[in-house]
Amino acid sequence: MNIYFTKNFKKAYKKRIEQHMKWAQQFEARYDLFADDPTNPVLRDHALIGNIKGYRSFSVTGDIRVIYYINEGAVYFVDIGTHNQVY
């Protein structure tokens, strides 16, 4: 599976996550889990509804989420941050 980081994701990661070493390490661990098996129950992956219908989300920590979508077999990470920041 190919995973791509959008410009928005890179910006959000740098602004919200990179400064917090613990969150960055947790993202790396969850990224590896996702790359190996996106259906791993630890990720708590789910489809989104409302104005972000068509996107999916998985948990990095209890409050940090990654928003992504799938297009033609490729995964595009579009946002990362706390629940309030990404929804």
C-alpha positions in Angstrom: 0.0 0.0 0.0 1.3 3.4 -0.9 0.8 6.2 1.7 1.2 9.8 0.8 1.3 12.9 3.0 -0.5 15.9 1.6 0.8 19.4 2.0 -1.8 20.1 4.6 -0.8 17.0 6.6 2.9 18.0 6.6 2.0 21.5 7.8 -0.3 20.2 10.5 2.3 17.6 11.6 5.0 20.2 11.8 2.8 22.7 13.7 0.9 20.3 16.1 2.9 17.1 16.5 6.6 17.6 15.8 7.2 19.8 18.9 5.8 17.0 21.1 8.4 14.2 21.0 6.0 11.7 22.7 3.3 12.4 20.1 5.8 12.1 17.3 6.9 8.7 18.5 3.4 7.5 19.0 2.5 8.6 15.4 5.5 6.7 14.1 4.3 3.5 15.9 0.7 3.9 14.7 1.9 4.7 11.2 3.8 1.4 11.2 0.7 -0.5 12.5 -1.4 1.2 9.8 1.0 0.4 7.0 1.1 -3.3 8.1 -2.7 -3.7 8.7 -5.1 -0.7 8.4 -7.8 -2.8 10.0 -5.8 -3.4 13.2 -8.3 -2.8 16.0 -5.8 -0.8 18.1 -6.1 2.0 15.5 -9.8 2.4 16.1 -10.2 3.2 12.4 -13.6 4.5 11.3 -15.4 6.2 8.4 -16.3 9.9 9.0 -19.7 11.5 8.4 -21.2 14.9 7.8 -19.1 17.5 5.9 -16.1 15.1 5.9 -17.9 12.1 4.5 -15.7 10.0 2.4 -12.7 10.4 4.7 -11.6 8.0 7.4 -9.8 8.5 10.7 -7.6 6.5 13.1 -6.3 7.2 16.6 -2.7 7.9 17.4 -3.5 8.5 21.1 -6.7 9.0 23.0 -7.0 12.5 21.5 -4.7 12.7 18.5 -6.3 11.6 15.2 -5.1 11.1 11.6 -7.6 12.0 8.8 -7.1 10.2 5.5 -8.8 9.1 2.3 -8.2 6.3 -0.1 -8.1 6.9 -3.9 -7.3 4.2 -6.4 -5.6 2.0 -3.9 -3.4 4.8 -2.5 -3.8 6.3 1.0 -3.5 10.1 1.4 -3.1 11.5 4.9 -4.7 14.9 5.0 -4.7 16.1 8.6 -3.4 15.3 12.1 -4.2 16.8 15.4 -6.4 16.7 18.4 -10.0 15.7 18.1 -11.0 19.4 18.2 -8.4 20.5 15.7 -9.3 18.0 12.9 -13.1 17.8 13.2 
